[in-house]
Amino acid sequence: MAIYRLLQHCTLGPKEISCITEAYEEALHILCVKDRDDPLTEMIAKKIIKIAQTGIKDPAQISAMAIKQLEIR
């Protein structure tokens, strides 16, 4: 899965990784993306990581912002 591969070599702590993965899973659920090999999953993962790096800690907010910024739906 895209998010886990991207986070594999990061220096984030467990709380940050948990927040990011929760936001990622939520975004995939909202968008009804079931195929984890879909190229869309990597786009979503990268956007979620980028948003989380701004300091936002709420997974629901990160997820919503990623979906909005990617103009998906």
Secondary structure as UniProt FT lines:
FT   HELIX           2..7
FT   TURN            8..9
FT   HELIX           14..30
FT   TURN            31..32
FT   TURN            36..37
FT   HELIX           39..52
FT   TURN            53..55
FT   HELIX           59..70
//
